Amino acid sequence: GSPAREVFPEAWDTIGPMLEGVVRSGAATWSEHEQFFFDRKLRKEEVFVSFSYSPILGANGRTVEGIFCPCQENTEQVIAARRLETLRKLGLWSNEARTVQSACRQAIAVLRENTRDIPFAAIYVANGAEARLVATVTPALGHGLPAIVSDSGDARSGAWPLTRVLRSRLPVH
């Protein structure tokens, strides 16, 4: 029962003109997989919705007296498809890489296309007691990651656990 401008403040810049257009013209409009960022469980949660605005005409057949809006949230499907596409692209070139460095650069190129799901990635190649940074996906401000990490470093310092991984040869979460 509240005005749409109050119920959907994050989407109003998009849906407001659409609603006004339907009222003005009497012509329906629709959107498929429209991306919004709603304040729900998380601040600015990515949400995808398919919806239409259809005019409800008055007795004269011309005056728009209301708008019917069926909608369906399809966030899970859109995000799953996006992630599956990333995995598909990673699989396309996996047999074509001729060197470890080439494989790392190709993997990062694919991951860089999907920063919504993978905003950060660093690939280090381990060789004995040290690991060298080969490729990254990082925020625009830079990463500050060490170019080389060795197993002789202080495994307790900082949040970067690569030294512990090199020493133990086990994954660290």
Solvent accessible surface area in square Angstrom, and as a share of the most:
residue,aa,sasa,rsa
1,G,137,1.32
2,S,65,0.42
3,P,79,0.50
4,A,33,0.26
5,R,140,0.51
6,E,121,0.54
7,V,75,0.43
8,F,90,0.38
9,P,81,0.51
10,E,58,0.26
11,A,3,0.02
12,W,44,0.15
13,D,130,0.67
14,T,53,0.31
15,I,11,0.05
16,G,1,0.01
17,P,77,0.49
18,M,39,0.18
19,L,30,0.15
20,E,90,0.40
21,G,20,0.20
22,V,2,0.01
23,V,82,0.47
24,R,189,0.69
25,S,81,0.52
26,G,25,0.24
27,A,59,0.46
28,A,54,0.42
29,T,36,0.21
30,W,176,0.62
31,S,14,0.09
32,E,122,0.55
33,H,91,0.41
34,E,53,0.24
35,Q,69,0.31
36,F,13,0.05
37,F,65,0.27
38,F,27,0.11
39,D,63,0.32
40,R,113,0.41
41,K,183,0.77
42,L,122,0.61
43,R,186,0.68
44,K,102,0.43
45,E,35,0.16
46,E,27,0.12
47,V,1,0.00
48,F,16,0.07
49,V,18,0.11
50,S,23,0.15
51,F,15,0.06
52,S,27,0.17
53,Y,11,0.04
54,S,36,0.23
55,P,31,0.20
56,I,88,0.45
57,L,82,0.41
58,G,13,0.12
59,A,120,0.93
60,N,80,0.41
61,G,43,0.41
62,R,187,0.68
63,T,66,0.39
64,V,25,0.14
65,E,127,0.57
66,G,24,0.23
67,I,47,0.24
68,F,119,0.50
69,C,56,0.34
70,P,61,0.38
71,C,89,0.53
72,Q,112,0.50
73,E,77,0.35
74,N,10,0.05
75,T,16,0.09
76,E,145,0.65
77,Q,103,0.46
78,V,29,0.16
79,I,27,0.14
80,A,58,0.45
81,A,61,0.48
82,R,54,0.20
83,R,128,0.47
84,L,121,0.60
85,E,63,0.28
86,T,11,0.06
87,L,114,0.57
88,R,121,0.44
89,K,62,0.26
90,L,40,0.20
91,G,46,0.44
92,L,107,0.53
93,W,40,0.14
94,S,63,0.41
95,N,134,0.69
96,E,108,0.48
97,A,24,0.18
98,R,200,0.73
99,T,77,0.45
100,V,85,0.49
101,Q,82,0.36
102,S,28,0.18
103,A,29,0.22
104,C,13,0.08
105,R,137,0.50
106,Q,60,0.27
107,A,15,0.12
108,I,3,0.02
109,A,50,0.39
110,V,14,0.08
111,L,25,0.13
112,R,128,0.47
113,E,116,0.52
114,N,10,0.05
115,T,69,0.40
116,R,136,0.50
117,D,32,0.16
118,I,43,0.22
119,P,85,0.54
120,F,90,0.37
121,A,15,0.12
122,A,29,0.23
123,I,43,0.22
124,Y,34,0.13
125,V,37,0.21
126,A,61,0.48
127,N,122,0.63
128,G,47,0.45
129,A,52,0.40
130,E,54,0.24
131,A,1,0.01
132,R,129,0.47
133,L,40,0.20
134,V,37,0.21
135,A,13,0.10
136,T,23,0.13
137,V,3,0.02
138,T,40,0.23
139,P,80,0.51
140,A,112,0.87
141,L,181,0.90
142,G,44,0.43
143,H,81,0.36
144,G,80,0.77
145,L,29,0.14
146,P,57,0.36
147,A,69,0.53
148,I,79,0.40
149,V,14,0.08
150,S,38,0.24
151,D,42,0.22
152,S,95,0.61
153,G,29,0.28
154,D,77,0.40
155,A,16,0.12
156,R,211,0.77
157,S,63,0.41
158,G,73,0.70
159,A,101,0.79
160,W,92,0.32
161,P,34,0.21
162,L,28,0.14
163,T,13,0.07
164,R,109,0.40
165,V,44,0.25
166,L,6,0.03
167,R,124,0.45
168,S,54,0.35
169,R,141,0.51
170,L,113,0.56
171,P,110,0.69
172,V,47,0.27
173,H,216,0.96
